[in-house]
Amino acid sequence: MEKAAVKGIPYGVASFEDVRSKNRYYIDKTMYLPLLEEASDFLFLIRPRRFGKSVFVSMMQAYYDIAMADRFDTLFDGLWIKEHPTPLKNAFQVIYFDFSLAGAGMERLEYTFNDYCCAELDSFIKQYKDYYDESTFENVLAEKDAASKLRLINAEARRKKYLLYLIIDEYDNFTNVILSEGGKEVFRNLTHASGFYREYFKIFKAMFSRIFMIGVSPVTLDDLTSGYNIGWNISQDPRFNYMLGFPESDVRTMFQYYKDNGKLRADADIEAMLTEMKPWYNNYCFAEEYTDEERLYNCDMVLYYLRHQVAFNRPPKEMVDMNVRTDYKKLQMLAEIDRGNLKEKRMSVIEEISATGSIVMTLKTSFPAEGVTDEDNFRSLLYYYGLLTMKKSLGRRIEMEIPNNCVKEQYWSFMRDYFGRSARVDMTALQDEMDQMSFDGDWMSLINRIAEAYKENSSVRDSILGEHNLQGFFKAYLALNTLYLVEPEIELNYGYSDFLMLPDKARYPEIAHSYILELKYVKPTATDAEVEAKSTEADGRLHQYANDKIVKRLCQGTRLHLLKVVFRGAEIALCSEIS
């Protein structure tokens, strides 16, 4: 009997049919189909990018599409739903839209959207040609208006009692791009009154037996509510917390599969790989009821890491995929929405998160476009875009945190660009000084360079002075030193360290020096006695941290430097290493 080929790694693959027909690894999510059927006929789900949304909705299409009934056994062989099918299996004609493909340039908005929808509806009528008479078939193809095509299909499907299922991937992509490029007024015209986008949703409401829409933000959802008011938002429903993303148990099973099949080296330590990946890709939670339970991994990042291990028998040198690095532009888009309106307030929120790693908010489940710049709504958007995740409930509010190092890098990259508008930093010299810090123990020149840049930045924006801004500024630039895992505010046995620079010995065993940095801030009018009090406070904390067992373990094999820097306003008042 011929041995089955080892399954391919589905990195970058968005189609369930491709995953299954081309023998790629699939983490089974089909057990959620009955739960979705029970929840409601009309559903919305919001999840961040790179969480397997497209594969999931294309799996739904394959399961419910009557035209794919003859392939059910092949596509779903070995999956949970194969042994537990529901009565709705392959019971629908499915219209499937991916609005990320609809085009969103500010020129000819209605034309590009209509053109995309027309092409998809033409494909639909050709797919189900045998179900419709010749005149309907020809009329749908001849019609140039997508809304009219929908009405023609609806009329005939109702007459013949066909069940229609609408699935929309990235239902909000089209409007989110418009919101960021064209502003709230263009968006409002699109989704209110007789806006063409809103008109489609009026048709959807009356036409389909079931609807499932998935996207990354709730903005469009709220603006379309009065025209399409039958949806149930399940984004924070605890039943679906694990429906997208990878629990660690599934990641472990997948890695073991590749090891058992000879794609990972025989001595590969899967637990060590999980330990390495966890701070970078894990820690997502989408339901308050699960904040104390197992967290989720970002799908794409796990597959990126696995692909590198299989190809080269080692982890990627850069733990963050270049495709994800560009995602920091989401922060820029959110900060720039509606241009200058309340921008400084939004920036102060981002600075606070960058400095402390967390923020407390009231999570909004939906809000209109004109309210997107309101503080709670803006904070909620950061969560929906995957830039924050649930940490714990605080009564009616939730403490959100930056999920992992991958997202931290997005914040720090954004903040460096933001600070760079006011203060230029010589990056070549900075990198040289980082090497000197790592290999020679010469840290003073690096600290001074960042401090000078902070002073220059502060002279342009005096209103920014404060502990959060100071920490955020240092964090943004220290994070460029990829020889270290810069862990600000890490919890030790004796409290929280401002900056614990952990040597990345797995990749760079030659690192000779590690650091704990205590940054202290006093107001520009503070006395020398106040500076000295902060210095003494830093001494006590540094001595405590140096004796912490976590620090001793992580810094083993290096010389540990205990640094304190006290700022009086934008000026260094004291900078020294203690023994």
N, C-alpha and C positions, 0 to 999 in steps of 0.2 A: 504494500500500500504506500502510495507516494506521500511523503511528509508535507504537511501544509506549510506554505511560505510564511515567514515571519511577517506580522502585520507592520505596515508602514506607520510612521509617526505623522499624525494629521495636522502638523503645524501649518497655519495659514489656510486650512481648508474650511470653507463655510457651508458646504453642501453635505447633508446626511447621505444622500444617494451616492455621492462620490466616495465618502468614507466607507460605506458598506460594500459598494460594487468593486472598489479598488483595493479591498483588503487592508484598510487602515484601522488602527486601534480606536475603539469607541467605548467611552465610559457610559454605561446604560443609564438613561434618564427616563425611560419609557414608563416606569411605574407612576410617574406624575400625571399621565394622561387621564386616568379615571378621576383623580382629584380635581383636575381642571374641569372636567365635564360636570362634576358635582357642584363646583363653585358657582358657575353662572354661564349663561349662553354668550355673554358679551364681556370680554376681559381685557384689561390693560395690565402690562407688567413693565416696570422700569428697572433696568440694571445698567451698570457702567459698561464701557467698551471692553472688548476682549474677554468676555465672560461666556462665550459659547452661545450667544443668542441666535445667531443665524443658523447654526447647526441644529439647534433645538426646534426652531419654527419650521425648518425644512424637513425635520423628522415628523413634525405634526402633519405637514402637507402629505408626506408619503403614507402616513397612517390613515388619514381621513379621505384621501382622494380615491374616488371610485375608479378612475382611469388607471390607478396603480394596484388594483386588487390582485391582478395576476402575478404581481411581484412581491406580495406581502410575505410569503414564506421565505423568499430569498433575502429580502432587505431586513427582516426582523428575526431571522433565525438566531437562536441563542439568547435573545433579549427577553426581558420580563414580560412584555406585553404579548409576546407570541403565545405564551401559555395562559395569559389572562386577558384575552381580547374583550373589548366592550361592544355593545350592540351598534355603536356608531362607527365601527371599523369600516373603512372604504365605503362610506354611505353618502359622500358629498361630491359635488362638483366644486373645485377649489379655485378661487381667484387669489393669486399670490402677488403682492406688491412688495418691492424693496425700494422704499423712497430715497435711500441713499444714492440710487441710480437715476433719480428723477431730474437731476440738474437743478442747480440753485443759483446760477449767476444772476446778477441783478437785472440784466437785460432780458427782456422777453420772458418774464417769469411764467406767465400763464401758458405761453406757447410751449415751453420746454416741459412743463409738468403735464400738459395735455398730450404732448407727443409721446412721452414715456407711457402714460396710462393707456393710450390708444394701442401702442405696440403690445402691451401685456394683454389687453382685452382681445386683440386679434389672435394672439396665441391661444387664449382661452377658448374662443369659438372654434378654432381649428382643432384643438385637443378634443373637444366634445361635439364635433360635427355630426356624429351619428345620432346625437340626442335631439337635434334641432332640424326643422324643415329647411329646405333650400332657400326659401325667401328670407327667413330670419338670418341664416348664415350669410347670405349676400348683403343684406341690409346692414348688419353689424360691420362687415368689412368695408362697406362703402361709406359709412358714417365717419366724419372727420372730427367729431366732438366726443371726447371720452365719456362725458356725462350722458350724452344721448346713447352711446353704445351700452352703458350700464342699464339704462331704462329699457332698451330693446331686449337685452338678455333677461332682465327682471320680469318683464311682461310674459315672455314665453316660458320661463322657468316656473312662474306662478301658475300659468295655465296648465302646465304639464305636471305640476306638483313636485318639481325637482328641489332637492335640498342644496342650498348654496352655503359655502363656508368661505369667509374672508379672512385671510392672514396677511398682516402688514408688518414687515420688518423695517426697523428704523422709521416708524411712523412720524417721528418728530424731526428727522434730519433736515428735511426741506425747509421747514419753518425756523429751526434753530440757526441755520446758516443765514437765513434772511434777517433774523433778529440781530445777529452779530454784525452783518455787513450793511444792512439797510436801516436798522434802528426800529424802535417800537411802532412808529407811525406806519411804515410799510407793512410790518407784521399785522398790525391792527386791521388795516384795509384788506388784508388777505383772509383773515379769520373771522371778521365781524360782518354784520349786515349781509350784503350780497357778495362777499368775497368768494372767489371761485373755489378756493380750498374748502371753505365751509360748506359750499353747496354739495360737494362730493359726500361729505359726512351726513348730510340730510338724506341722500339717496341710500347710503349704507344702512342707515337706521331702519328703513322699511324693507330692505331687499334681502338681507341675509338671515339664515336660521341661527348661525353662530359666527362670532367675530373674535379674533385674537389679535391684539396689537402689542408690539413691543418696541421700546425705545430707551432713551437715556435721560429724558427730563419730562416733568409734568406740565411744562408751560403750554404746549399745544392742547393738551388734554383739557385744561381749564377754559381756554378760549373757545373751544368747540363744544363746550358742555351743553349750552342751550339748544344747539342744533343737533347734537348727538348725545343724549342724556341717559343712555341705557347701559353704560359701561360700569364695570366693577373693577376698581383699582386693587390689585392683589399684591402690590409691590412690597408691603410690610406684613403680609399675611404669613404667620409662622409656618403654615403647611408647606410653603414654597421657598423657605429660606435656603434649602440645599438644592433647589431644582437646577440652578445654574452655578458655575464654578465647580471646583474640585475639592471635596473633603480629603483630608490627609490619608484616610484609609484607601481611597481610590487611587491616590497618587502612589502610595506604597505598592499596591497591587500591580499597577501599570509598570513601575520600575522593575518589580520582581519578574514580571513577564519577559521583559527585555533581557534581564540577566539570565533567566532560565533558558532562553533561546539563543544565548551566545552573543547578543548584541552589546551587552555591557561586559566588561572584563570579569573573569571568574572571581577575583578577589574584591569586586566592587562592594563598597560599604553603603548600602541603601540608606541606613539610618543616618550616616554622616551626610549624605546628600540632602536628606530632608532637613537636617539641622542647618545646612548651609543655605538652602532655599527659603526656609521659613521666614527669616527676618526681611527677605526681599519681596516675596510673592504672596505671603499668607496674610491672615488677620481680617478678612472681610466678614461682616455680619449685616443682615438685612431685616432682622426682626428683633424687637426688644426682648422677646421671650428667650432668645438664644445668645444673649450677650455673655453668659457664663458657660456656654457650650463650645463645641468644636468650631473653629473658624474655617473659612474657605480660602483656597488658593485661586489666583488669577490663572485661567486656563492657558492662554497664549504664552505666558511667561514660563510656566512649567514645561510646556512642549518645546519652547526655545532652549531651555536648559537641558532637557532630555536629548534633544537632537544633537546638541554639542557633545554630550557625554558619549552617545553612540558613535558619532563620527570620529571623535578625537581622543576618547578615553580620558577626558578631563573636563572640568567645568569651563564655561566660557570665561574669558579674561574679563569681559565686561558683563556684569550680572544683569544689566538692564539692556534689553533689546533696543536697537536703534529705532525701530518702529514705535516704541513706547516713548523714547526720549522726546520725540516731536510732540507728544501729547501735552506737554506743558503749555502749548499754545491755547489749550482750553482755558487755562487760568487767565491768559491775556485776553481772550474773548470775553470771559466773564467780567474781568475788571473793566473792560472798555465798553461794555453794553451801554447804549445811550450816551456814549462819549463822556462828556465832563460831569454829567449829573450824578452827584454823590460819589464820585470816583474816589476821593480821598478817604471816605468812610469805608468803602469796599477794600481799599488798599490797607487800611489799618486792621481790618479783619484778617486779611491774608498775612500781614506781618505778624499778628498775634499768633496765628496758627503756625507759621514758620518758626517762630521763636519758642513756643511752648509745646507744640506738637498736638494740641487739643483745643477744643472750644465747646462751650455749652450753648445749646439752641433749642428752640421749639421747632420740631420738624414739620414742615408744611407738605401736605400730600398733593396739593395743586395750587396754582395761583395764576392770575392773568398776566399777560406780557407787560402791562403797564405797572405791575407790582414787582417786576423782577429785580429792581434795584433796592427794594425794601430790605432792611437788614436781615430779618429772619428768612425771607425768601432767598436772598443771596447765599446765606449760609447753607440753606437746604439744597441749593443748586450744586454747591461744592460736594455735598454728600451724594447726590444723584449722579454726578459725573465721576464718582469713584475717588475723589480727592480727599474725602473723609469717610470714616466708617463708624458704626455704633460701638461705643466703649462700654457705657453703662447708663441705666436709667437714673434720673434724678427727679423723682416726683413726676411732674407733668413735662419736664424737659429731659433732654438726652445729652450726655457728654459724648462728643464725637472726637475722634483722634485721626491723625494721619495713619493710614493702614500699615505701611511698610516702607522699607528703604527705597524701593522703586518709586513710590509716590513722593517720598521726601526729596528725592533728586529733582523731581519736577518742580516742587516748590522752590528749591534752592536755585535751580537754573533760572526760573522766572524772576526770583528776587535779585539775582546777579544782573540780569538784563535791566531790571528796574533801577537798581542802585547805579548801574553803569551809565545811566543818563545824566547823573549828577557828579559822579566821581570815576575817573578812568583809572583802572588798575592794570599795570603791566603784567599780563598773564605769563609771559615767558619768564620774567624775573620771579614771579610768584611760584611757578613750578620748580625753578632752581632752588628756591629757598625751602620749598616743601621737601625736596630730596635731602637737603642739608639737615633739615629737622629730623627726618626719618633715619638717616644713615650716620650722621655725624653728631647729632644731639644739639645742633645750633638752631635754636628756636627763636631767638630774639629778633632777628631781621624779619622773619615772617610776621610775627606779632606786630612789629612796628609798621610794616607796610600796610597791613589790614587796618591798623589804627589810624594811619594817615588818611587812608581812603574814607574811613568813617568820618573823620573830622571834616574832610572836604565835602562829603555828602551832606553832613549836618549843616554846614555853612550855607548850603543852598536851600535846605528845608529845616529851619530851626525848630519847627513844630514837631519834628519826629523824635526829638531827644527823649530817651527813656530806656528802661531796662529791656523791654521786649524788643525794641528796635535794635539796641546794641547786640543782644544775643542773636537776633535774626541776621544781622549783618555779618557777624563773625561766622555764624553757622554756614551761611551761603558760600563763603570763600574757603573755610576750612574743609568743607565737603568736597572741594576739588582734589584734595589729596586722597586719591583712590588706593594708596598704600594702607590706609586705615579705614575702619568702619567708625565713622564719627557718630557716637551715640550720645546726643545731648539728653539731659534729664533722664538718664537711665536710673532705675531704682536699685539702690544697693542696700545692704543691711542697715546702713546708718542714714538713709535718706536718698536724695536725688543729686547726682552730680551734674553741673552745668555742661561740661564737655569731657567725656571719657573717650580718648582716641585709641581705639583698639587696633593693634597691629593685625593685618590680614596675613597671618603666617602661612595659611594654606597656599596662597599664591605667591607671597613674597617672604620666604623664610629668612631672607637676609636682613630684614628690618631689625635695627638694633635698639631703637628707642620708642617708648610709649609715653603717653601724657594724660594727666588730669588737669584741666584748666578751670579755675573758678573766676568767672567774670563778675565784678561788682560795679554797681552804678550809684553815684550820689549826684544830687542836683548841682548845677553850675555854681550856686551860691553856698555850697556846703563848706564847712570849716575843715581845717587840717585834722581836728579831733574826730570829726565824722568820717573822714577818709581812713584814719587810723583804726577806728572802730570796725569799719568794713574789712580792713586788712586783717585784723585779729579774727574776725568771724571767718574769713576765708582760710586762715591758718588752721583753725579748729576743724573745719569741714575736710580740708585736704588730708590732714592726719587721719581722720576717721576713715575716709575713702581708701587711703593707702593700705589700711589694715583689713579691708574687706576681702573675704575669700574669693568673691567673683573677680575682683580686680587682680588679685594675685594669680588666679588661674589664667585669666585672659592675657595678662602681660608677662607671663612666664618666658624667660629667655631674653628679655629686653631690660634696659635700664629705664625705670619709671621716673619721670620728671613731674614734680608737683608745682604747678604754675598759678600765680595769682596776679590778676590785673584789675586795678580799680580805676574807673573813669570818673572824672568830675566833669559832668556835662559831656562835651565831645573830646575832652583832653585826657590823656593818660596822666593820672596823679601818682600811680605806683605800679611798678611792673617788676616782679622778681620770682625767683625759684626758691622754694623752701626745701630744707634737707629732710 
